[in-house]
Amino acid sequence: MSDFFTAVGLAIALEGILYAVFPDGMKRMMMQILTLPSQNIRSAGITAALIGVTLVWLIRG
């Protein structure tokens, strides 16, 4: 369980760094996401989740 919380903390830290370094870019990205159909956002989310699980599976064996 500690690995899970470590991963969540790392994800939050990386996202925070993006907001701190590129605040205007993140605003633009959010505006673009609002114009996308829900199905496209869902597909992107599922794809990202699958890539993440695959990476963890490959690394942790």
C-alpha positions as CSV (number, residue, x, y, z in Angstrom):
1,M,0.0,0.0,0.0
2,S,2.9,2.3,0.6
3,D,3.9,1.9,-3.0
4,F,0.5,3.1,-4.1
5,F,0.6,6.2,-1.9
6,T,4.2,6.9,-3.2
7,A,2.9,6.7,-6.8
8,V,0.0,9.0,-6.0
9,G,2.3,11.5,-4.3
10,L,4.7,11.4,-7.3
11,A,1.8,12.0,-9.8
12,I,0.5,14.9,-7.7
13,A,4.1,16.4,-7.5
14,L,4.6,16.1,-11.3
15,E,1.3,17.7,-12.0
16,G,2.0,20.5,-9.6
17,I,5.4,21.1,-11.3
18,L,3.6,21.4,-14.6
19,Y,1.1,24.0,-13.2
20,A,4.0,25.9,-11.6
21,V,6.2,26.0,-14.7
22,F,3.6,26.3,-17.4
23,P,0.5,28.0,-15.9
24,D,-0.6,29.6,-19.2
25,G,-0.1,26.5,-21.1
26,M,-2.1,24.5,-18.6
27,K,-5.0,27.0,-18.9
28,R,-5.0,26.7,-22.7
29,M,-4.9,22.9,-22.4
30,M,-7.9,23.0,-20.1
31,M,-9.9,25.2,-22.4
32,Q,-9.2,22.8,-25.3
33,I,-10.3,19.8,-23.2
34,L,-13.6,21.5,-22.5
35,T,-14.3,21.7,-26.2
36,L,-13.7,17.9,-26.8
37,P,-16.5,15.4,-26.8
38,S,-16.7,13.3,-23.7
39,Q,-16.0,10.1,-25.6
40,N,-12.6,11.5,-26.7
41,I,-11.7,12.4,-23.1
42,R,-12.8,9.0,-21.9
43,S,-10.7,7.3,-24.5
44,A,-7.6,9.4,-23.6
45,G,-8.2,8.5,-19.9
46,I,-8.5,4.8,-20.6
47,T,-5.4,4.9,-22.8
48,A,-3.4,6.7,-20.1
49,A,-4.5,4.3,-17.4
50,L,-3.6,1.3,-19.5
51,I,-0.1,2.8,-20.3
52,G,0.4,3.5,-16.6
53,V,-0.7,0.0,-15.5
54,T,1.5,-1.5,-18.2
55,L,4.5,0.5,-17.0
56,V,4.0,-0.5,-13.4
57,W,3.6,-4.1,-14.5
58,L,6.8,-4.0,-16.5
59,I,8.8,-2.3,-13.8
60,R,7.5,-4.3,-10.8
61,G,7.3,-7.6,-12.7
